[in-house]
Amino acid sequence: MRAALILLALMAVAAASQMASPLRAAHAAKKSVAPGADPCTGHPCGPTETCCTLPGNQAGCCPAAKACCCPDQAHCCTDNLKCTCTGTCPGSNCQCTACAADGKCESSIKF
């Protein structure tokens, strides 16, 4: 009985999380924009994508509409999921590899 409960708990955790999606550089973003400027101005991503900021203040596209841009500036999570990260975020040792349903997107870089 105890083993069945543990298995059920593990299955629930697996169902409530998924891998974070990698961002791709926007085709329209050939160079960085001025510091403080919004790299997503002009909607460089497709209608089923979300624009996020890549390192160097470039536009990156998440392959999901209304996604949460992760603070590592390399990944995103689908709507209603938040990034699961390790390290100090934002920062050079921030790594976001999973998405979880336990909360809302906390990204200040969501566009």
N, C-alpha and C positions, 0 to 999 in steps of 0.2 A: 504494500500500500504506500509506504513512504517513497519507494523508488518511482512509483507512478506519479506521485505529487511533484517530485523533483523534475521528472521528465515533462510534465505539464507546465511547470514554471519555466523551464528552459524553452519550450516551444512558444510560450507567450512572449518571452523576451525577444526571441528571433522574429516573431511576427510583427513586433512593435518597432523594429529597427530595420534599416536597409543601408546599403553602401551609398556613400556620397558620390554624386556625379562629378566628373572632371569638367572644368571650364575649357572652352576653346577660344582662341583669339578671334575677335570679330573681323570679318572680311573688310569692313569699312574702316577699321582702326589700323591704319598703317604706321602711325607714330603716336607718341604720348601727347596728351594735351597739357596745357599749362597747369601748374600746381593749384589745387583748389577748384579747378574747373571740372564739370561733370563729364566723364568720358562717354557716358551713355546718351548725351544729347544727340539728337538726330536719329535715334533708334537704330543702331548698327546691327541689331540682332533680328532674327525672324519673328513672326507673329506668335509662334508657339514656343518662344524662348524668353529667358529673362536676362537682362543685361546686368553684369556684375563688374566690379573693378578688379583688374589684374594688377600685379606689381608694376611699378612704373607709370601708374595712372592711365593704363590702357583699358579699353573695353573688352570684356570677355563675355561669352554667351553660354548660359546654362541651357541644357536641352529640355527644359520644362518651363511652362508659363507660370507666373506667380510663384517663383521659387524663392528660397531663402539663400542668399549669398553667404557662404561661410567666411569667417574672419581670416582664414589662411590664404585667401585670395586665389585659391586653386580649385575649390570644390563648391557644390551647391546641393541643396536638398529640395525635394518637391514640396509643394504647398502643404501646410499643416504639419510639417516635420521640422525639427530644429537640428542644427549641426551638433555632432558629438566630437569634441576636440580634445587634444592633449597638448601640454606645454602652456606657455603664456601667450594668450591671444588678445589683441593682435600682436604679432612679433615674429621674428625669424624662426623661432622654435615651435610655432603653432602648427599643428597638423590636425586636419579634420578628415576623418575617413568614413564616418558613419552618420546616419540620420536617425533620430528617435522621435517618437510620438509623445514624449513626456514634456510638453511645453510648447511655447510659441517661438517663432524665429526671433532671435535676439540680435540679429545683425543690424548694425547701423549703416551698412553699405548696401542694403536691399534697394533696388530700383524698380 
